[in-house]
Amino acid sequence: MDIYGILKQLPHRYPFLLVDRVVELETGKRIKAIKNVTVNEPFFQGHFPARPIMPGVLILEAMAQAAGLLAFDAMGQAPDATQVYYFAGIDGARFKRPVEPGDQLVIEVLIDRVRAGIYKFKAVAKVGSEVAVEADLMCTMRSVG
């Protein structure tokens, strides 16, 4: 899935769209997505300017956005103006390696289970072969308006 397909699925826009491409997608099972981290990211101006690193919370957000793409595909639907896909929880988040300008963040998310409209995911973000962040995520769709 290229950026145009992602923009159709996710409501996020610059500077909070944190998935650039989907390279693998197994419906109802797993997704592999990429975030190219550039020095031009607005958060680098204030997040340790002498040695910039991507904030961990934004890595988790990128993981959640990939999880959202996987869930929308599994449900066979895209969100509309009456629905929002929310983070419902994060468990076991571990930050193991900083993510710096020039890194390519490879995000892998697996559906762990679905119950009562709440999706639980196992997620990991890597740079090369090194794990940067791993976490269990929970997300759910809610009506708005």
N, CA, C and O atoms as CSV, one atom per row, in Angstrom:
chain,resi,resn,atom,element,x,y,z
A,1,MET,N,N,0.864,-1.167,0.000
A,1,MET,CA,C,0.000,0.000,0.000
A,1,MET,C,C,0.909,1.228,0.000
A,1,MET,O,O,1.797,1.354,0.844
A,2,ASP,N,N,0.682,2.114,-0.939
A,2,ASP,CA,C,1.485,3.326,-0.995
A,2,ASP,C,C,0.828,4.418,-0.140
A,2,ASP,O,O,-0.192,4.188,0.509
A,3,ILE,N,N,1.433,5.602,-0.156
A,3,ILE,CA,C,0.951,6.685,0.697
A,3,ILE,C,C,-0.483,7.080,0.358
A,3,ILE,O,O,-1.227,7.498,1.246
A,4,TYR,N,N,-0.885,6.957,-0.906
A,4,TYR,CA,C,-2.241,7.343,-1.291
A,4,TYR,C,C,-3.274,6.384,-0.703
A,4,TYR,O,O,-4.355,6.813,-0.301
A,5,GLY,N,N,-2.955,5.106,-0.649
A,5,GLY,CA,C,-3.839,4.144,0.004
A,5,GLY,C,C,-3.912,4.375,1.503
A,5,GLY,O,O,-4.974,4.234,2.108
A,6,ILE,N,N,-2.781,4.730,2.103
A,6,ILE,CA,C,-2.746,5.019,3.540
A,6,ILE,C,C,-3.606,6.240,3.856
A,6,ILE,O,O,-4.355,6.240,4.833
A,7,LEU,N,N,-3.497,7.273,3.032
A,7,LEU,CA,C,-4.287,8.490,3.256
A,7,LEU,C,C,-5.787,8.234,3.149
A,7,LEU,O,O,-6.579,8.949,3.762
A,8,LYS,N,N,-6.184,7.226,2.379
A,8,LYS,CA,C,-7.605,6.866,2.284
A,8,LYS,C,C,-8.085,6.160,3.552
A,8,LYS,O,O,-9.266,6.224,3.894
A,9,GLN,N,N,-7.175,5.493,4.239
A,9,GLN,CA,C,-7.542,4.701,5.410
A,9,GLN,C,C,-7.392,5.444,6.734
A,9,GLN,O,O,-8.208,5.275,7.640
A,10,LEU,N,N,-6.353,6.265,6.847
A,10,LEU,CA,C,-6.080,6.943,8.115
A,10,LEU,C,C,-6.505,8.408,8.043
A,10,LEU,O,O,-6.302,9.062,7.020
A,11,PRO,N,N,-7.087,8.923,9.111
A,11,PRO,CA,C,-7.468,10.335,9.118
A,11,PRO,C,C,-6.292,11.264,9.411
A,11,PRO,O,O,-6.421,12.479,9.260
A,12,HIS,N,N,-5.165,10.726,9.820
A,12,HIS,CA,C,-4.011,11.541,10.198
A,12,HIS,C,C,-3.411,12.260,8.992
A,12,HIS,O,O,-3.448,11.758,7.868
A,13,ARG,N,N,-2.870,13.423,9.244
A,13,ARG,CA,C,-2.185,14.214,8.238
A,13,ARG,C,C,-0.929,14.808,8.861
A,13,ARG,O,O,-0.738,14.745,10.075
A,14,TYR,N,N,-0.085,15.379,8.031
A,14,TYR,CA,C,1.157,15.988,8.502
A,14,TYR,C,C,0.845,16.960,9.627
A,14,TYR,O,O,-0.109,17.728,9.508
A,15,PRO,N,N,1.592,16.961,10.694
A,15,PRO,CA,C,2.808,16.180,10.936
A,15,PRO,C,C,2.572,14.873,11.693
A,15,PRO,O,O,3.525,14.268,12.185
A,16,PHE,N,N,1.316,14.431,11.794
A,16,PHE,CA,C,1.040,13.237,12.596
A,16,PHE,C,C,0.763,11.976,11.809
A,16,PHE,O,O,0.419,10.958,12.411
A,17,LEU,N,N,0.893,11.991,10.507
A,17,LEU,CA,C,0.832,10.752,9.743
A,17,LEU,C,C,2.208,10.118,9.839
A,17,LEU,O,O,3.184,10.676,9.338
A,18,LEU,N,N,2.297,8.962,10.476
A,18,LEU,CA,C,3.594,8.362,10.806
A,18,LEU,C,C,3.822,7.016,10.133
A,18,LEU,O,O,4.672,6.243,10.574
A,19,VAL,N,N,3.078,6.724,9.076
A,19,VAL,CA,C,3.296,5.524,8.261
A,19,VAL,C,C,3.455,5.987,6.815
A,19,VAL,O,O,2.589,6.679,6.280
A,20,ASP,N,N,4.560,5.604,6.189
A,20,ASP,CA,C,4.836,6.020,4.812
A,20,ASP,C,C,4.453,4.978,3.772
A,20,ASP,O,O,4.100,5.322,2.644
A,21,ARG,N,N,4.521,3.707,4.147
A,21,ARG,CA,C,4.251,2.644,3.183
A,21,ARG,C,C,3.939,1.358,3.929
A,21,ARG,O,O,4.477,1.106,5.008
A,22,VAL,N,N,3.071,0.553,3.349
A,22,VAL,CA,C,2.814,-0.801,3.846
A,22,VAL,C,C,3.488,-1.753,2.864
A,22,VAL,O,O,3.193,-1.729,1.669
A,23,VAL,N,N,4.391,-2.590,3.365
A,23,VAL,CA,C,5.129,-3.496,2.484
A,23,VAL,C,C,4.602,-4.929,2.516
A,23,VAL,O,O,4.839,-5.699,1.586
A,24,GLU,N,N,3.886,-5.287,3.584
A,24,GLU,CA,C,3.268,-6.605,3.679
A,24,GLU,C,C,1.951,-6.467,4.441
A,24,GLU,O,O,1.850,-5.709,5.406
A,25,LEU,N,N,0.948,-7.214,3.989
A,25,LEU,CA,C,-0.349,-7.201,4.663
A,25,LEU,C,C,-1.009,-8.553,4.470
A,25,LEU,O,O,-1.310,-8.957,3.347
A,26,GLU,N,N,-1.229,-9.247,5.578
A,26,GLU,CA,C,-1.996,-10.497,5.575
A,26,GLU,C,C,-3.313,-10.192,6.276
A,26,GLU,O,O,-3.343,-9.983,7.489
A,27,THR,N,N,-4.386,-10.167,5.521
A,27,THR,CA,C,-5.685,-9.784,6.057
A,27,THR,C,C,-6.028,-10.595,7.307
A,27,THR,O,O,-5.962,-11.824,7.319
A,28,GLY,N,N,-6.393,-9.867,8.346
A,28,GLY,CA,C,-6.802,-10.497,9.601
A,28,GLY,C,C,-5.663,-11.059,10.422
A,28,GLY,O,O,-5.902,-11.684,11.456
A,29,LYS,N,N,-4.405,-10.850,9.979
A,29,LYS,CA,C,-3.278,-11.459,10.699
A,29,LYS,C,C,-2.172,-10.474,11.045
A,29,LYS,O,O,-1.878,-10.255,12.220
A,30,ARG,N,N,-1.549,-9.871,10.013
A,30,ARG,CA,C,-0.354,-9.077,10.273
A,30,ARG,C,C,-0.140,-8.008,9.213
A,30,ARG,O,O,-0.683,-8.069,8.110
A,31,ILE,N,N,0.673,-7.027,9.592
A,31,ILE,CA,C,1.061,-5.952,8.690
A,31,ILE,C,C,2.516,-5.602,8.949
A,31,ILE,O,O,3.013,-5.727,10.068
A,32,LYS,N,N,3.180,-5.167,7.907
A,32,LYS,CA,C,4.541,-4.655,8.015
A,32,LYS,C,C,4.558,-3.316,7.292
A,32,LYS,O,O,4.263,-3.239,6.100
A,33,ALA,N,N,4.908,-2.253,8.030
A,33,ALA,CA,C,4.863,-0.899,7.491
A,33,ALA,C,C,6.190,-0.196,7.742
A,33,ALA,O,O,7.003,-0.630,8.557
A,34,ILE,N,N,6.383,0.899,7.021
A,34,ILE,CA,C,7.641,1.653,7.109
A,34,ILE,C,C,7.359,3.114,7.431
A,34,ILE,O,O,6.422,3.716,6.907
A,35,LYS,N,N,8.191,3.665,8.301
A,35,LYS,CA,C,8.247,5.102,8.549
A,35,LYS,C,C,9.682,5.523,8.290
A,35,LYS,O,O,10.593,5.102,9.003
A,36,ASN,N,N,9.890,6.353,7.272
A,36,ASN,CA,C,11.208,6.908,6.996
A,36,ASN,C,C,11.388,8.138,7.885
A,36,ASN,O,O,10.623,9.098,7.796
A,37,VAL,N,N,12.390,8.095,8.726
A,37,VAL,CA,C,12.608,9.158,9.708
A,37,VAL,C,C,13.634,10.137,9.132
A,37,VAL,O,O,14.794,9.782,8.924
A,38,THR,N,N,13.194,11.370,8.878
A,38,THR,CA,C,14.092,12.358,8.287
A,38,THR,C,C,14.419,13.450,9.292
A,38,THR,O,O,13.679,13.673,10.250
A,39,VAL,N,N,15.524,14.118,9.062
A,39,VAL,CA,C,15.945,15.203,9.950
A,39,VAL,C,C,14.961,16.366,9.906
A,39,VAL,O,O,14.977,17.213,10.799
A,40,ASN,N,N,14.117,16.426,8.899
A,40,ASN,CA,C,13.140,17.507,8.766
A,40,ASN,C,C,11.895,17.320,9.624
A,40,ASN,O,O,11.025,18.191,9.617
A,41,GLU,N,N,11.776,16.227,10.358
A,41,GLU,CA,C,10.605,16.010,11.213
A,41,GLU,C,C,10.525,17.150,12.231
A,41,GLU,O,O,11.534,17.503,12.842
A,42,PRO,N,N,9.336,17.729,12.419
A,42,PRO,CA,C,9.230,18.902,13.303
A,42,PRO,C,C,9.621,18.625,14.758
A,42,PRO,O,O,10.076,19.536,15.449
A,43,PHE,N,N,9.454,17.395,15.234
A,43,PHE,CA,C,9.773,17.098,16.634
A,43,PHE,C,C,11.268,17.123,16.908
A,43,PHE,O,O,11.670,17.284,18.060
A,44,PHE,N,N,12.103,16.969,15.887
A,44,PHE,CA,C,13.550,16.975,16.112
A,44,PHE,C,C,14.066,18.349,16.535
A,44,PHE,O,O,15.134,18.436,17.141
A,45,GLN,N,N,13.343,19.415,16.234
A,45,GLN,CA,C,13.780,20.753,16.616
A,45,GLN,C,C,13.876,20.908,18.125
A,45,GLN,O,O,14.710,21.662,18.627
A,46,GLY,N,N,13.020,20.193,18.846
A,46,GLY,CA,C,13.002,20.372,20.292
A,46,GLY,C,C,13.280,19.131,21.107
A,46,GLY,O,O,13.349,19.204,22.334
A,47,HIS,N,N,13.444,17.981,20.450
A,47,HIS,CA,C,13.675,16.748,21.201
A,47,HIS,C,C,15.150,16.390,21.116
A,47,HIS,O,O,15.575,15.601,20.272
A,48,PHE,N,N,15.905,16.983,22.000
A,48,PHE,CA,C,17.359,16.842,22.077
A,48,PHE,C,C,18.034,17.357,20.804
A,48,PHE,O,O,18.631,16.576,20.063
A,49,PRO,N,N,17.945,18.664,20.545
A,49,PRO,CA,C,18.475,19.220,19.300
A,49,PRO,C,C,19.940,18.886,19.026
A,49,PRO,O,O,20.333,18.774,17.864
A,50,ALA,N,N,20.758,18.723,20.071
A,50,ALA,CA,C,22.172,18.399,19.856
A,50,ALA,C,C,22.365,16.955,19.402
A,50,ALA,O,O,23.346,16.637,18.730
A,51,ARG,N,N,21.444,16.100,19.764
A,51,ARG,CA,C,21.481,14.683,19.367
A,51,ARG,C,C,20.033,14.214,19.254
A,51,ARG,O,O,19.533,13.531,20.148
A,52,PRO,N,N,19.347,14.581,18.149
A,52,PRO,CA,C,17.901,14.327,18.057
A,52,PRO,C,C,17.541,12.841,18.016
A,52,PRO,O,O,18.195,12.033,17.358
A,53,ILE,N,N,16.470,12.517,18.751
A,53,ILE,CA,C,15.896,11.173,18.683
A,53,ILE,C,C,14.377,11.312,18.557
A,53,ILE,O,O,13.782,12.279,19.032
A,54,MET,N,N,13.771,10.326,17.908
A,54,MET,CA,C,12.317,10.320,17.748
A,54,MET,C,C,11.682,10.005,19.103
A,54,MET,O,O,12.054,9.020,19.742
A,55,PRO,N,N,10.728,10.830,19.549
A,55,PRO,CA,C,10.085,10.554,20.835
A,55,PRO,C,C,9.410,9.181,20.847
A,55,PRO,O,O,8.747,8.790,19.887
A,56,GLY,N,N,9.594,8.468,21.944
A,56,GLY,CA,C,9.027,7.134,22.068
A,56,GLY,C,C,7.520,7.107,21.880
A,56,GLY,O,O,6.981,6.167,21.297
A,57,VAL,N,N,6.842,8.129,22.369
A,57,VAL,CA,C,5.393,8.179,22.234
A,57,VAL,C,C,4.994,8.251,20.757
A,57,VAL,O,O,3.939,7.737,20.383
A,58,LEU,N,N,5.821,8.882,19.909
A,58,LEU,CA,C,5.510,8.948,18.483
A,58,LEU,C,C,5.804,7.620,17.785
A,58,LEU,O,O,5.158,7.282,16.793
A,59,ILE,N,N,6.768,6.878,18.298
A,59,ILE,CA,C,6.993,5.526,17.762
A,59,ILE,C,C,5.780,4.659,18.088
A,59,ILE,O,O,5.307,3.901,17.241
A,60,LEU,N,N,5.281,4.772,19.308
A,60,LEU,CA,C,4.062,4.039,19.677
A,60,LEU,C,C,2.891,4.466,18.805
A,60,LEU,O,O,2.085,3.625,18.405
A,61,GLU,N,N,2.782,5.745,18.504
A,61,GLU,CA,C,1.717,6.228,17.632
A,61,GLU,C,C,1.853,5.643,16.229
A,61,GLU,O,O,0.852,5.266,15.621
A,62,ALA,N,N,3.068,5.562,15.710
A,62,ALA,CA,C,3.286,4.946,14.393
A,62,ALA,C,C,2.853,3.482,14.416
A,62,ALA,O,O,2.256,2.992,13.458
A,63,MET,N,N,3.154,2.788,15.508
A,63,MET,CA,C,2.741,1.400,15.656
A,63,MET,C,C,1.214,1.303,15.684
A,63,MET,O,O,0.639,0.401,15.074
A,64,ALA,N,N,0.555,2.231,16.391
A,64,ALA,CA,C,-0.904,2.232,16.465
A,64,ALA,C,C,-1.526,2.537,15.102
A,64,ALA,O,O,-2.563,1.972,14.756
A,65,GLN,N,N,-0.906,3.419,14.333
A,65,GLN,CA,C,-1.426,3.711,13.004
A,65,GLN,C,C,-1.320,2.480,12.099
A,65,GLN,O,O,-2.236,2.199,11.326
A,66,ALA,N,N,-0.218,1.753,12.192
A,66,ALA,CA,C,-0.097,0.506,11.423
A,66,ALA,C,C,-1.153,-0.495,11.890
A,66,ALA,O,O,-1.755,-1.192,11.072
A,67,ALA,N,N,-1.377,-0.567,13.203
A,67,ALA,CA,C,-2.416,-1.453,13.743
A,67,ALA,C,C,-3.789,-1.045,13.215
A,67,ALA,O,O,-4.612,-1.905,12.902
A,68,GLY,N,N,-4.039,0.250,13.115
A,68,GLY,CA,C,-5.306,0.733,12.569
A,68,GLY,C,C,-5.500,0.288,11.131
A,68,GLY,O,O,-6.589,-0.146,10.755
A,69,LEU,N,N,-4.457,0.393,10.329
A,69,LEU,CA,C,-4.536,-0.069,8.935
A,69,LEU,C,C,-4.860,-1.559,8.869
A,69,LEU,O,O,-5.660,-1.989,8.039
A,70,LEU,N,N,-4.239,-2.342,9.744
A,70,LEU,CA,C,-4.495,-3.780,9.792
A,70,LEU,C,C,-5.939,-4.057,10.216
A,70,LEU,O,O,-6.605,-4.912,9.632
A,71,ALA,N,N,-6.417,-3.342,11.222
A,71,ALA,CA,C,-7.784,-3.550,11.703
A,71,ALA,C,C,-8.810,-3.148,10.647
A,71,ALA,O,O,-9.788,-3.866,10.438
A,72,PHE,N,N,-8.605,-2.014,9.978
A,72,PHE,CA,C,-9.541,-1.593,8.930
A,72,PHE,C,C,-9.600,-2.634,7.826
A,72,PHE,O,O,-10.677,-2.940,7.315
A,73,ASP,N,N,-8.447,-3.181,7.455
A,73,ASP,CA,C,-8.415,-4.224,6.432
A,73,ASP,C,C,-9.161,-5.471,6.920
A,73,ASP,O,O,-9.920,-6.076,6.163
A,74,ALA,N,N,-8.947,-5.851,8.177
A,74,ALA,CA,C,-9.620,-7.033,8.735
A,74,ALA,C,C,-11.130,-6.845,8.788
A,74,ALA,O,O,-11.884,-7.792,8.567
A,75,MET,N,N,-11.577,-5.612,9.082
A,75,MET,CA,C,-13.008,-5.318,9.154
A,75,MET,C,C,-13.616,-5.117,7.771
A,75,MET,O,O,-14.837,-5.135,7.616
A,76,GLY,N,N,-12.768,-4.927,6.774
A,76,GLY,CA,C,-13.258,-4.687,5.426
A,76,GLY,C,C,-13.913,-3.327,5.275
A,76,GLY,O,O,-14.828,-3.156,4.471
A,77,GLN,N,N,-13.441,-2.359,6.053
A,77,GLN,CA,C,-14.032,-1.032,5.970
A,77,GLN,C,C,-12.983,0.030,6.266
A,77,GLN,O,O,-11.944,-0.248,6.865
A,78,ALA,N,N,-13.272,1.228,5.843
A,78,ALA,CA,C,-12.446,2.388,6.174
A,78,ALA,C,C,-13.236,3.255,7.133
A,78,ALA,O,O,-14.466,3.255,7.098
A,79,PRO,N,N,-12.550,3.992,7.983
A,79,PRO,CA,C,-13.282,4.875,8.885
A,79,PRO,C,C,-13.953,5.987,8.096
A,79,PRO,O,O,-13.506,6.349,7.007
A,80,ASP,N,N,-15.026,6.522,8.653
A,80,ASP,CA,C,-15.678,7.664,8.023
A,80,ASP,C,C,-15.799,8.782,9.059
A,80,ASP,O,O,-15.270,8.675,10.165
A,81,ALA,N,N,-16.488,9.835,8.697
A,81,ALA,CA,C,-16.586,11.005,9.570
A,81,ALA,C,C,-17.344,10.724,10.862
A,81,ALA,O,O,-17.302,11.535,11.787
A,82,THR,N,N,-18.038,9.588,10.943
A,82,THR,CA,C,-18.814,9.282,12.150
A,82,THR,C,C,-18.082,8.335,13.097
A,82,THR,O,O,-18.599,8.003,14.163
A,83,GLN,N,N,-16.873,7.895,12.711
A,83,GLN,CA,C,-16.137,6.939,13.541
A,83,GLN,C,C,-14.682,7.358,13.706
A,83,GLN,O,O,-14.078,7.946,12.808
A,84,VAL,N,N,-14.141,7.043,14.870
A,84,VAL,CA,C,-12.730,7.263,15.156
A,84,VAL,C,C,-12.168,5.984,15.761
A,84,VAL,O,O,-12.827,5.329,16.568
A,85,TYR,N,N,-10.955,5.633,15.370
A,85,TYR,CA,C,-10.273,4.464,15.904
A,85,TYR,C,C,-9.312,4.960,16.979
A,85,TYR,O,O,-8.333,5.641,16.676
A,86,TYR,N,N,-9.591,4.618,18.231
A,86,TYR,CA,C,-8.839,5.130,19.368
A,86,TYR,C,C,-7.881,4.095,19.939
A,86,TYR,O,O,-8.116,2.889,19.871
A,87,PHE,N,N,-6.785,4.612,20.509
A,87,PHE,CA,C,-5.937,3.824,21.387
A,87,PHE,C,C,-6.763,3.499,22.625
A,87,PHE,O,O,-7.409,4.395,23.168
A,88,ALA,N,N,-6.769,2.278,23.083
A,88,ALA,CA,C,-7.472,1.907,24.307
A,88,ALA,C,C,-6.505,1.481,25.406
A,88,ALA,O,O,-6.866,1.453,26.583
A,89,GLY,N,N,-5.264,1.148,25.015
A,89,GLY,CA,C,-4.292,0.754,26.023
A,89,GLY,C,C,-2.958,0.367,25.427
A,89,GLY,O,O,-2.857,-0.003,24.257
A,90,ILE,N,N,-1.940,0.461,26.258
A,90,ILE,CA,C,-0.584,0.046,25.899
A,90,ILE,C,C,-0.046,-0.730,27.084
A,90,ILE,O,O,-0.060,-0.238,28.212
A,91,ASP,N,N,0.424,-1.928,26.838
A,91,ASP,CA,C,1.022,-2.745,27.887
A,91,ASP,C,C,2.411,-3.181,27.459
A,91,ASP,O,O,2.675,-3.397,26.276
A,92,GLY,N,N,3.285,-3.305,28.430
A,92,GLY,CA,C,4.606,-3.887,28.199
A,92,GLY,C,C,5.484,-3.126,27.231
A,92,GLY,O,O,6.337,-3.727,26.578
A,93,ALA,N,N,5.301,-1.821,27.119
A,93,ALA,CA,C,6.136,-1.055,26.192
A,93,ALA,C,C,7.580,-1.051,26.694
A,93,ALA,O,O,7.857,-0.764,27.859
A,94,ARG,N,N,8.468,-1.371,25.795
A,94,ARG,CA,C,9.905,-1.392,26.096
A,94,ARG,C,C,10.636,-0.646,24.997
A,94,ARG,O,O,10.442,-0.911,23.811
A,95,PHE,N,N,11.479,0.289,25.406
A,95,PHE,CA,C,12.258,1.092,24.476
A,95,PHE,C,C,13.698,0.605,24.539
A,95,PHE,O,O,14.364,0.723,25.567
A,96,LYS,N,N,14.165,0.059,23.428
A,96,LYS,CA,C,15.442,-0.644,23.453
A,96,LYS,C,C,16.539,0.024,22.641
A,96,LYS,O,O,17.720,-0.276,22.822
A,97,ARG,N,N,16.156,0.926,21.749
A,97,ARG,CA,C,17.136,1.571,20.885
A,97,ARG,C,C,16.569,2.916,20.448
A,97,ARG,O,O,15.397,2.993,20.080
A,98,PRO,N,N,17.377,3.985,20.479
A,98,PRO,CA,C,16.874,5.259,19.981
A,98,PRO,C,C,16.689,5.229,18.463
A,98,PRO,O,O,17.395,4.518,17.748
A,99,VAL,N,N,15.732,6.009,17.997
A,99,VAL,CA,C,15.477,6.154,16.561
A,99,VAL,C,C,15.921,7.559,16.182
A,99,VAL,O,O,15.445,8.544,16.746
A,100,GLU,N,N,16.835,7.642,15.225
A,100,GLU,CA,C,17.482,8.900,14.873
A,100,GLU,C,C,17.190,9.294,13.428
A,100,GLU,O,O,16.730,8.471,12.636
A,101,PRO,N,N,17.461,10.560,13.087
A,101,PRO,CA,C,17.295,10.970,11.694
A,101,PRO,C,C,18.081,10.055,10.757
A,101,PRO,O,O,19.225,9.690,11.028
A,102,GLY,N,N,17.436,9.697,9.650
A,102,GLY,CA,C,18.070,8.800,8.679
A,102,GLY,C,C,17.700,7.342,8.863
A,102,GLY,O,O,17.939,6.524,7.975
A,103,ASP,N,N,17.114,7.004,10.015
A,103,ASP,CA,C,16.702,5.617,10.258
A,103,ASP,C,C,15.425,5.305,9.479
A,103,ASP,O,O,14.613,6.188,9.200
A,104,GLN,N,N,15.272,4.040,9.140
A,104,GLN,CA,C,14.013,3.557,8.587
A,104,GLN,C,C,13.395,2.656,9.645
A,104,GLN,O,O,13.947,1.613,9.997
A,105,LEU,N,N,12.240,3.077,10.144
A,105,LEU,CA,C,11.540,2.330,11.179
A,105,LEU,C,C,10.638,1.312,10.498
A,105,LEU,O,O,9.736,1.679,9.745
A,106,VAL,N,N,10.879,0.044,10.762
A,106,VAL,CA,C,10.060,-1.030,10.204
A,106,VAL,C,C,9.149,-1.526,11.320
A,106,VAL,O,O,9.610,-2.013,12.353
A,107,ILE,N,N,7.855,-1.392,11.090
A,107,ILE,CA,C,6.845,-1.682,12.107
A,107,ILE,C,C,6.108,-2.955,11.731
A,107,ILE,O,O,5.550,-3.060,10.638
A,108,GLU,N,N,6.107,-3.924,12.641
A,108,GLU,CA,C,5.384,-5.175,12.424
A,108,GLU,C,C,4.332,-5.319,13.511
A,108,GLU,O,O,4.624,-5.210,14.701
A,109,VAL,N,N,3.099,-5.566,13.076
A,109,VAL,CA,C,1.976,-5.684,14.009
A,109,VAL,C,C,1.208,-6.960,13.692
A,109,VAL,O,O,0.896,-7.244,12.535
A,110,LEU,N,N,0.910,-7.722,14.739
A,110,LEU,CA,C,0.101,-8.944,14.624
A,110,LEU,C,C,-1.179,-8.767,15.420
A,110,LEU,O,O,-1.158,-8.221,16.523
A,111,ILE,N,N,-2.301,-9.230,14.863
A,111,ILE,CA,C,-3.538,-9.251,15.656
A,111,ILE,C,C,-3.414,-10.400,16.646
A,111,ILE,O,O,-3.234,-11.553,16.254
A,112,ASP,N,N,-3.511,-10.078,17.929
A,112,ASP,CA,C,-3.433,-11.076,18.982
A,112,ASP,C,C,-4.824,-11.661,19.243
A,112,ASP,O,O,-4.997,-12.878,19.310
A,113,ARG,N,N,-5.817,-10.763,19.388
A,113,ARG,CA,C,-7.199,-11.208,19.533
A,113,ARG,C,C,-8.152,-10.033,19.378
A,113,ARG,O,O,-7.765,-8.868,19.471
A,114,VAL,N,N,-9.401,-10.378,19.140
A,114,VAL,CA,C,-10.460,-9.381,19.012
A,114,VAL,C,C,-11.605,-9.834,19.903
A,114,VAL,O,O,-12.058,-10.976,19.821
A,115,ARG,N,N,-12.070,-8.922,20.759
A,115,ARG,CA,C,-13.181,-9.258,21.645
A,115,ARG,C,C,-13.967,-7.996,21.954
A,115,ARG,O,O,-13.401,-6.979,22.356
A,116,ALA,N,N,-15.259,-8.069,21.766
A,116,ALA,CA,C,-16.181,-6.962,22.059
A,116,ALA,C,C,-15.735,-5.670,21.377
A,116,ALA,O,O,-15.839,-4.588,21.955
A,117,GLY,N,N,-15.242,-5.787,20.151
A,117,GLY,CA,C,-14.842,-4.607,19.394
A,117,GLY,C,C,-13.489,-4.033,19.767
A,117,GLY,O,O,-13.082,-3.003,19.229
A,118,ILE,N,N,-12.792,-4.684,20.676
A,118,ILE,CA,C,-11.458,-4.235,21.063
A,118,ILE,C,C,-10.423,-5.164,20.440
A,118,ILE,O,O,-10.426,-6.375,20.660
A,119,TYR,N,N,-9.550,-4.565,19.667
A,119,TYR,CA,C,-8.462,-5.315,19.033
A,119,TYR,C,C,-7.242,-5.246,19.931
A,119,TYR,O,O,-6.887,-4.183,20.440
A,120,LYS,N,N,-6.601,-6.399,20.121
A,120,LYS,CA,C,-5.330,-6.459,20.849
A,120,LYS,C,C,-4.263,-6.885,19.855
A,120,LYS,O,O,-4.443,-7.826,19.083
A,121,PHE,N,N,-3.149,-6.168,19.895
A,121,PHE,CA,C,-2.068,-6.381,18.938
A,121,PHE,C,C,-0.745,-6.602,19.657
A,121,PHE,O,O,-0.524,-6.089,20.754
A,122,LYS,N,N,0.123,-7.366,19.027
A,122,LYS,CA,C,1.532,-7.472,19.402
A,122,LYS,C,C,2.274,-6.647,18.362
A,122,LYS,O,O,2.122,-6.882,17.163
A,123,ALA,N,N,3.075,-5.682,18.806
A,123,ALA,CA,C,3.738,-4.787,17.870
A,123,ALA,C,C,5.219,-4.648,18.209
A,123,ALA,O,O,5.619,-4.676,19.372
A,124,VAL,N,N,6.014,-4.498,17.160
A,124,VAL,CA,C,7.442,-4.257,17.319
A,124,VAL,C,C,7.886,-3.297,16.229
A,124,VAL,O,O,7.447,-3.388,15.083
A,125,ALA,N,N,8.758,-2.380,16.601
A,125,ALA,CA,C,9.350,-1.443,15.639
A,125,ALA,C,C,10.857,-1.676,15.660
A,125,ALA,O,O,11.480,-1.697,16.722
A,126,LYS,N,N,11.429,-1.851,14.477
A,126,LYS,CA,C,12.860,-2.136,14.367
A,126,LYS,C,C,13.548,-1.132,13.466
A,126,LYS,O,O,12.933,-0.528,12.587
A,127,VAL,N,N,14.824,-0.970,13.702
A,127,VAL,CA,C,15.718,-0.278,12.783
A,127,VAL,C,C,16.738,-1.322,12.369
A,127,VAL,O,O,17.538,-1.781,13.184
A,128,GLY,N,N,16.702,-1.693,11.094
A,128,GLY,CA,C,17.522,-2.823,10.662
A,128,GLY,C,C,17.054,-4.064,11.396
A,128,GLY,O,O,15.860,-4.362,11.418
A,129,SER,N,N,17.981,-4.785,11.997
A,129,SER,CA,C,17.613,-5.992,12.746
A,129,SER,C,C,17.444,-5.717,14.238
A,129,SER,O,O,17.122,-6.627,15.002
A,130,GLU,N,N,17.659,-4.465,14.660
A,130,GLU,CA,C,17.583,-4.121,16.080
A,130,GLU,C,C,16.178,-3.668,16.477
A,130,GLU,O,O,15.575,-2.826,15.812
A,131,VAL,N,N,15.672,-4.232,17.555
A,131,VAL,CA,C,14.378,-3.804,18.088
A,131,VAL,C,C,14.550,-2.427,18.727
A,131,VAL,O,O,15.420,-2.225,19.574
A,132,ALA,N,N,13.709,-1.487,18.306
A,132,ALA,CA,C,13.690,-0.155,18.910
A,132,ALA,C,C,12.630,-0.097,20.005
A,132,ALA,O,O,12.897,0.370,21.112
A,133,VAL,N,N,11.424,-0.576,19.688
A,133,VAL,CA,C,10.306,-0.553,20.637
A,133,VAL,C,C,9.457,-1.793,20.429
A,133,VAL,O,O,9.246,-2.233,19.298
A,134,GLU,N,N,8.972,-2.353,21.528
A,134,GLU,CA,C,7.973,-3.419,21.450
A,134,GLU,C,C,6.887,-3.119,22.465
A,134,GLU,O,O,7.148,-2.558,23.530
A,135,ALA,N,N,5.659,-3.503,22.119
A,135,ALA,CA,C,4.532,-3.219,23.012
A,135,ALA,C,C,3.318,-4.031,22.596
A,135,ALA,O,O,3.209,-4.470,21.451
A,136,ASP,N,N,2.411,-4.223,23.537
A,136,ASP,CA,C,1.090,-4.762,23.259
A,136,ASP,C,C,0.144,-3.566,23.224
A,136,ASP,O,O,0.111,-2.758,24.152
A,137,LEU,N,N,-0.623,-3.466,22.142
A,137,LEU,CA,C,-1.516,-2.322,21.948
A,137,LEU,C,C,-2.962,-2.790,21.946
A,137,LEU,O,O,-3.267,-3.911,21.539
A,138,MET,N,N,-3.840,-1.921,22.404
A,138,MET,CA,C,-5.279,-2.167,22.309
A,138,MET,C,C,-5.915,-0.953,21.646
A,138,MET,O,O,-5.603,0.187,21.990
A,139,CYS,N,N,-6.808,-1.204,20.694
A,139,CYS,CA,C,-7.483,-0.134,19.986
A,139,CYS,C,C,-8.944,-0.525,19.780
A,139,CYS,O,O,-9.291,-1.706,19.765
A,140,THR,N,N,-9.787,0.488,19.622
A,140,THR,CA,C,-11.200,0.237,19.408
A,140,THR,C,C,-11.814,1.344,18.557
A,140,THR,O,O,-11.330,2.476,18.557
A,141,MET,N,N,-12.871,1.015,17.837
A,141,MET,CA,C,-13.613,1.967,17.009
A,141,MET,C,C,-14.754,2.530,17.851
A,141,MET,O,O,-15.457,1.792,18.542
A,142,ARG,N,N,-14.924,3.835,17.780
A,142,ARG,CA,C,-16.023,4.485,18.507
A,142,ARG,C,C,-16.728,5.483,17.585
A,142,ARG,O,O,-16.106,6.117,16.732
A,143,SER,N,N,-18.023,5.600,17.779
A,143,SER,CA,C,-18.800,6.590,17.036
A,143,SER,C,C,-18.571,7.956,17.639
A,143,SER,O,O,-18.394,8.090,18.850
A,144,VAL,N,N,-18.573,8.971,16.790
A,144,VAL,CA,C,-18.424,10.351,17.245
A,144,VAL,C,C,-19.540,11.192,16.651
A,144,VAL,O,O,-20.141,10.829,15.639
A,145,GLY,N,N,-19.805,12.304,17.284
A,145,GLY,CA,C,-20.762,13.255,16.709
A,145,GLY,C,C,-22.166,13.095,17.099
A,145,GLY,O,O,-23.022,13.860,16.653
